[in-house]
């Protein structure tokens, strides 16, 4: 039965509608003797059935827009009912090392570009100056001019676009932290589930979700020791530990992290941390409380791979783009998550130039030799393009 049923909405399709229209016409006394399944009457019925089918499809779309099957703007509206908004596109960020002559000032918003990719531009976030008597290297944070994953591999941001007298050179000692495009429907659904978990308090999932909502926090993991003794990770009995990853260098506010932990921990459960702390204000007493937490330590991943290229592929032209793809995949590893060579092999196999991955090894030294890297609960792995060797 079409329409709203116990199984959901069932739409009539154009062939069914056409058959029903023709059957109705055949039952009309005034049309007895006429062949309605051919000629002008059939053509008219076909046009009508197509238009009616569009109405059914519209009803089906309206029904689907209210539930998990919603997509696009309909999904935005469903998610907004519980306060979740689609993440906007973000910009890549990178640390620049600028060589300035004595007395040189470079204003905020000055632009540099990737050598060989003039459209991959980054702008400085603050004004910098060399107040000394000799030339000096001054560090500054920069962001991509365009949103999305604008890549800037190590040592490639060397073109000064905004000419400033006395600014003689620029480079980046590490890959840019890639930005992201506007969130996909799948990502929005995941974010909604995470934010719904954040509505609670006391559980490790709720606390981690709350921390992840903080500005500059990329992700967080929360562990608990429910035993009556110190656990294997050094956490005292009956404590929780929040491990925050907010980039390198750390970008999130310590006190904001501390406040979330203090507000949403279970009653009587003290937060534990290894080397980090912030100040929270108790909502009942108004007193300031020192709250411990941990920051994830960055583990640089190294990678070596040998591939077989498809016939006719440029033997070297694929390498830089492949490195950037691996680095982008590497940024998806969560706190405490082990990377596997097989996962990164899939990234290479997705390249149109690569026919097969002959070998791929990873590790934490310049000569990797393993199929995985063991990452601790307080660590996060990232792969810099300067730490990769790809060849055929």
Beta strands, then each sheet from edge to edge (+ up, - down):
strand 1: 3-5
strand 2: 8-10
strand 3: 93-100
strand 4: 105-106
strand 5: 111-114
strand 6: 117-124
strand 7: 128-129
strand 8: 136-144
strand 9: 157-160
strand 10: 167-171
strand 11: 219-225
strand 12: 239-245
strand 13: 270-272
strand 14: 276-281
strand 15: 288-295
strand 16: 297-309
strand 17: 339-340
strand 18: 354-363
strand 19: 372-373
strand 20: 379-391
sheet 1: 1+ 2-
sheet 2: 9+ 5- 6+ 8- 3+ 10-
sheet 3: 4+ 7-
sheet 4: 11+ 12- 13-
sheet 5: 11+ 12- 15- 14+
sheet 6: 18+ 16- 20-
sheet 7: 17+ 19-
end
